């Protein structure tokens, strides 16, 4: 590929033990000249009894299978099974965190639109860049992360997000909001980003609501709002304190769907220096261009939030667990 792209496969887990986990492959291609790959992991401990454990390892010997759906590298493999219902994620590239988990989807995956792409530019036939998101929103997870303190059972519920940015990340978006809500019956997911002023500060939102075996609705007519701004005293970013998320769409039978989720975010889990995570070669290209220090703010409120769902006039409510990320880039 002779264009600039950053591709990620990210696996998020809410374990029955109370741990939150993440495993991620980042594949960066700069104009077909330089390709770098990273494998990242993160563990957030229950009640934050220990600081989050973060690892990031450069990958060598990377490649893909014949179907181009599974990824491998020295000491690492992300493998899709034959019937495309399960991913296994294995990594021994860091002694700090050895990963061996399996994601079995319990509901169909989805993307929004014909191919999941949003296009940047004035000519749809010749876009300047693209952004694509695909979701496995509701998965059963089995397996473990092994750290120097021992093995952590990550049996629980997970979500898989596959993203492909056909441009430099700082060209694609100035801000991001990512919503992952899991309840006993439903999963509500949302990815919203605001393009830089050079692309009109356009808001793009894709998301959906699913339950086991069924997509309730999915589309691009959703919204994510910060209802309270706490602010970060260490920089100028408007760190949120409260949120409100709205989904709207139709079932496959054409029934109207509306849903709302909101409340206080509580104390943040972590604040992540974005530039410390991206591969060094990418950092050298974009670091001086962004002109700011990008951060990701992560939250998982201790108090369960209530998803209010209305399908064809019938209202339902269900409490669940929210994991939320707010990213500020420029």
C-alpha positions as CSV (number, residue, x, y, z in Angstrom):
1,X,0.0,0.0,0.0
2,X,1.6,3.3,-1.1
3,X,-0.5,5.5,1.2
4,X,-0.3,6.4,4.8
5,X,-2.4,4.2,7.1
6,X,-2.7,3.0,10.7
7,X,-4.6,-0.2,11.3
8,X,-5.6,-1.4,14.8
9,X,-7.2,-4.5,16.2
10,X,-8.2,-3.8,19.8
11,X,-9.7,-6.4,22.2
12,X,-11.4,-5.0,25.4
13,X,-12.4,-7.2,28.3
14,X,-14.5,-6.8,31.4
15,X,-13.6,-9.8,33.5
16,X,-15.8,-11.5,36.1
17,X,-13.0,-10.9,38.6
18,X,-13.4,-7.1,38.1
19,X,-10.3,-6.6,36.0
20,X,-10.4,-4.6,32.8
21,X,-8.0,-5.8,30.1
22,X,-6.9,-4.7,26.7
23,X,-4.8,-6.3,23.9
24,X,-4.0,-4.4,20.7
25,X,-2.1,-4.8,17.5
26,X,-1.1,-1.5,15.8
27,X,0.1,-1.8,12.1
28,X,1.5,1.4,10.7
29,X,2.4,1.9,7.0
30,X,4.0,5.1,5.9
31,X,3.7,5.5,2.1
32,X,4.9,1.9,1.6
33,X,8.3,3.0,2.7
34,X,8.3,2.0,6.4
35,X,6.1,-0.5,8.2
36,X,6.1,-0.9,12.0
37,X,4.0,-3.1,14.3
38,X,3.4,-2.9,18.0
39,X,1.6,-5.2,20.5
40,X,0.1,-3.3,23.5
41,X,-1.5,-4.7,26.6
42,X,-3.2,-3.1,29.6
43,X,-4.6,-4.3,32.9
44,X,-6.7,-2.1,35.2
45,X,-7.1,-3.6,38.6
46,X,-10.4,-3.8,40.6
47,X,-11.0,-0.7,42.7
48,X,-7.6,0.5,41.4
49,X,-5.8,-1.4,44.2
50,X,-2.7,-1.4,42.0
51,X,-1.6,1.1,39.3
52,X,-2.6,0.0,35.7
53,X,-0.1,-2.3,34.1
54,X,0.9,-1.2,30.5
55,X,3.2,-2.9,28.1
56,X,4.1,-2.0,24.5
57,X,6.4,-4.1,22.4
58,X,7.7,-3.7,18.9
59,X,7.0,-6.8,16.7
60,X,9.4,-8.4,14.2
61,X,8.7,-10.9,11.5
62,X,5.1,-9.8,11.0
63,X,2.8,-11.1,8.3
64,X,-0.6,-12.4,7.4
65,X,-2.2,-15.7,6.5
66,X,-3.3,-16.5,3.0
67,X,-6.9,-15.2,3.7
68,X,-5.4,-11.9,5.1
69,X,-7.6,-12.2,8.2
70,X,-5.1,-13.5,10.7
71,X,-1.9,-11.7,11.9
72,X,1.3,-13.2,13.2
73,X,4.7,-12.0,14.3
74,X,7.6,-13.4,16.3
75,X,6.0,-14.4,19.6
76,X,2.6,-13.1,18.7
77,X,-0.5,-14.3,16.8
78,X,-4.1,-12.9,16.3
79,X,-6.0,-15.8,14.6
80,X,-9.5,-15.8,13.2
81,X,-11.1,-19.3,13.1
82,X,-12.5,-20.9,9.9
83,X,-16.1,-19.9,10.5
84,X,-15.2,-16.3,11.5
85,X,-16.9,-16.6,15.0
86,X,-13.8,-16.5,17.2
87,X,-10.4,-14.8,17.6
88,X,-7.6,-16.1,19.6
89,X,-5.0,-13.6,20.8
90,X,-1.6,-15.0,22.0
91,X,1.5,-13.1,22.8
92,X,4.7,-13.8,24.7
93,X,6.6,-10.7,23.4
94,X,6.7,-9.1,26.9
95,X,7.5,-11.0,30.1
96,X,5.6,-8.3,31.9
97,X,2.3,-9.6,30.4
98,X,1.8,-12.9,28.6
99,X,-1.5,-13.0,26.8
100,X,-3.7,-16.1,25.9
101,X,-7.3,-15.2,25.4
102,X,-10.1,-16.2,23.0
103,X,-13.0,-14.0,21.9
104,X,-16.2,-15.9,20.9
105,X,-18.8,-13.5,19.4
106,X,-22.3,-14.1,20.6
107,X,-23.9,-11.6,18.2
108,X,-23.3,-10.7,14.6
109,X,-20.6,-8.1,14.0
110,X,-21.4,-4.9,12.1
111,X,-20.1,-1.9,10.3
112,X,-22.0,1.2,9.2
113,X,-22.6,1.8,5.5
114,X,-21.7,-0.4,2.5
115,X,-18.1,-0.9,3.6
116,X,-17.7,0.8,7.0
117,X,-15.7,3.7,5.5
118,X,-16.0,7.4,6.1
119,X,-14.4,9.4,3.3
120,X,-12.4,12.7,3.6
121,X,-12.2,15.2,0.8
122,X,-14.4,17.0,-1.8
123,X,-14.5,14.2,-4.4
124,X,-16.1,10.9,-3.2
125,X,-14.5,9.1,-6.1
126,X,-11.0,10.2,-5.1
127,X,-11.0,10.8,-1.4
128,X,-8.0,12.3,0.4
129,X,-8.4,9.8,3.2
130,X,-10.6,7.2,4.8
131,X,-11.7,6.0,8.2
132,X,-13.2,2.5,8.8
133,X,-14.6,0.9,11.9
134,X,-15.9,-2.6,12.4
135,X,-17.2,-4.1,15.6
136,X,-17.7,-7.4,17.3
137,X,-19.7,-5.7,20.1
138,X,-20.6,-8.7,22.3
139,X,-18.2,-11.6,22.9
140,X,-17.6,-14.2,25.6
141,X,-14.0,-14.2,26.6
142,X,-11.9,-17.1,28.0
143,X,-8.3,-17.2,28.9
144,X,-5.7,-15.2,31.0
145,X,-3.0,-12.6,31.2
146,X,0.1,-13.7,33.1
147,X,2.1,-11.0,34.9
148,X,5.1,-11.2,37.2
149,X,2.6,-11.2,40.1
150,X,0.8,-14.3,38.7
151,X,-2.0,-15.3,36.4
152,X,-5.2,-13.3,36.0
153,X,-8.3,-15.1,34.8
154,X,-10.0,-12.9,32.2
155,X,-13.1,-14.9,31.8
156,X,-15.9,-12.4,31.1
157,X,-17.4,-10.3,28.3
158,X,-15.5,-8.5,25.6
159,X,-15.7,-6.3,22.5
160,X,-13.4,-6.3,19.4
161,X,-12.9,-3.1,17.4
162,X,-11.1,-3.2,14.0
163,X,-10.1,0.3,12.8
164,X,-8.3,1.4,9.6
165,X,-7.2,5.0,9.2
166,X,-6.2,5.6,5.6
167,X,-4.3,8.7,6.6
168,X,-2.2,10.0,9.5
169,X,-4.1,9.9,12.8
170,X,-3.8,13.6,13.5
171,X,-5.3,14.4,10.1
172,X,-8.3,12.1,10.7
173,X,-9.6,13.4,14.0
174,X,-9.0,16.2,16.6
175,X,-11.1,14.4,19.3
176,X,-12.5,10.9,19.9
177,X,-15.2,9.4,22.1
178,X,-15.5,5.6,22.6
179,X,-18.4,4.0,24.5
180,X,-18.5,0.4,25.6
181,X,-21.5,-0.5,27.7
182,X,-22.2,-4.1,28.8
183,X,-25.2,-5.3,30.7
184,X,-26.6,-8.8,31.2
185,X,-28.8,-8.5,28.1
186,X,-27.4,-5.7,26.0
187,X,-24.2,-4.1,24.6
188,X,-24.2,-0.5,23.5
189,X,-21.2,0.7,21.5
190,X,-20.3,4.0,20.0
191,X,-17.3,5.6,18.3
192,X,-17.5,9.3,17.6
193,X,-14.8,11.6,16.3
194,X,-14.5,15.2,15.3
195,X,-12.4,16.0,12.3
196,X,-9.8,18.8,12.4
197,X,-10.8,22.3,11.2
198,X,-9.2,21.5,7.9
199,X,-12.0,19.0,7.3
200,X,-14.7,21.3,8.7
201,X,-14.7,20.1,12.4
202,X,-17.2,17.5,11.2
203,X,-18.8,15.1,13.7
204,X,-18.9,11.5,12.6
205,X,-20.6,8.9,14.8
206,X,-21.0,5.1,14.3
207,X,-22.5,2.7,16.8
208,X,-25.2,0.3,17.7
209,X,-27.0,-1.8,20.3
210,X,-27.0,-5.5,20.3
211,X,-28.1,-8.5,22.4
212,X,-27.1,-12.1,22.2
213,X,-27.7,-13.4,18.6
214,X,-29.2,-10.1,17.4
215,X,-28.4,-6.6,16.3
216,X,-31.1,-4.3,17.7
217,X,-30.0,-1.3,15.7
218,X,-26.8,0.1,14.2
219,X,-26.1,3.3,12.3
220,X,-24.7,6.8,12.2
221,X,-27.5,8.8,13.8
222,X,-26.2,8.8,17.4
223,X,-24.6,11.4,19.6
224,X,-22.1,11.6,22.5
225,X,-22.1,14.6,24.8
226,X,-20.0,15.7,27.8
227,X,-22.6,17.1,30.2
228,X,-20.0,18.2,32.8
229,X,-16.5,19.5,32.2
230,X,-14.1,18.8,35.0
231,X,-11.0,20.1,33.3
232,X,-7.4,18.9,33.7
233,X,-5.3,21.3,35.8
234,X,-2.1,20.0,34.2
235,X,-3.1,21.0,30.7
236,X,-5.9,22.8,28.8
237,X,-7.9,19.7,27.8
238,X,-11.6,19.8,28.8
239,X,-11.6,16.5,30.8
240,X,-15.2,15.3,31.2
241,X,-17.0,14.6,34.4
242,X,-20.4,13.6,33.1
243,X,-21.7,12.1,29.9
244,X,-24.9,11.5,27.9
245,X,-25.1,9.1,24.9
246,X,-28.0,8.7,22.5
247,X,-28.6,6.0,19.9
248,X,-31.4,6.0,17.3
249,X,-32.2,3.7,14.5
250,X,-34.4,0.9,13.3
251,X,-34.6,-2.9,13.8
252,X,-34.4,-5.1,10.8
253,X,-38.2,-5.2,10.9
254,X,-38.3,-1.4,10.6
255,X,-39.3,-0.7,14.3
256,X,-38.0,2.6,15.7
257,X,-35.3,2.3,18.3
258,X,-34.1,5.0,20.7
259,X,-31.8,4.6,23.6
260,X,-30.1,6.8,26.2
261,X,-27.3,6.3,28.7
262,X,-25.8,8.9,30.9
263,X,-24.4,9.9,34.3
264,X,-21.3,10.7,36.2
265,X,-18.0,9.3,35.1
266,X,-16.5,9.3,38.6
267,X,-12.8,9.3,39.0
268,X,-10.8,8.6,35.9
269,X,-8.9,5.3,35.7
270,X,-6.0,6.6,33.8
271,X,-4.7,9.5,31.6
272,X,-2.5,8.2,28.7
273,X,0.1,10.1,26.9
274,X,-0.7,9.2,23.2
275,X,2.7,10.1,21.8
276,X,4.3,7.7,24.2
277,X,2.3,4.8,22.6
278,X,2.7,5.4,18.9
279,X,5.7,3.9,17.0
280,X,8.8,6.1,17.0
281,X,8.9,6.6,13.2
282,X,5.3,7.9,13.2
283,X,6.0,10.0,16.2
284,X,8.9,11.7,14.4
285,X,6.6,12.6,11.5
286,X,3.6,13.9,13.4
287,X,5.0,15.1,16.7
288,X,5.9,18.6,15.5
289,X,2.7,18.9,13.4
290,X,0.1,18.4,16.1
291,X,1.5,21.2,18.3
292,X,-0.2,19.9,21.4
293,X,0.2,16.9,23.7
294,X,-2.6,14.4,23.0
295,X,-4.1,12.5,25.9
296,X,-6.6,9.6,26.3
297,X,-8.8,9.8,29.5
298,X,-10.3,6.5,30.6
299,X,-13.2,5.8,32.9
300,X,-15.2,2.9,34.3
301,X,-17.7,4.3,36.9
302,X,-18.1,2.3,40.0
303,X,-21.8,3.0,40.1
304,X,-23.7,1.0,37.4
305,X,-25.4,3.2,34.8
306,X,-28.9,2.5,33.4
307,X,-29.5,2.0,29.7
308,X,-33.0,3.3,28.8
309,X,-34.1,1.5,25.6
310,X,-37.3,2.1,23.6
311,X,-38.2,-0.3,20.8
312,X,-41.4,0.4,18.9
313,X,-42.7,2.4,21.9
314,X,-41.9,-0.4,24.4
315,X,-39.5,0.9,27.1
316,X,-37.0,-1.2,28.9
317,X,-34.2,-0.3,31.3
318,X,-31.2,-2.3,32.4
319,X,-28.1,-1.5,34.5
320,X,-24.7,-2.3,33.3
321,X,-21.0,-1.4,33.3
322,X,-19.6,1.5,31.2
323,X,-16.0,1.8,29.9
324,X,-15.4,5.1,28.3
325,X,-12.5,6.8,26.6
326,X,-12.2,10.5,25.7
327,X,-9.3,11.4,23.5
328,X,-8.0,15.0,22.8
329,X,-5.5,15.3,20.0
330,X,-5.6,18.9,18.6
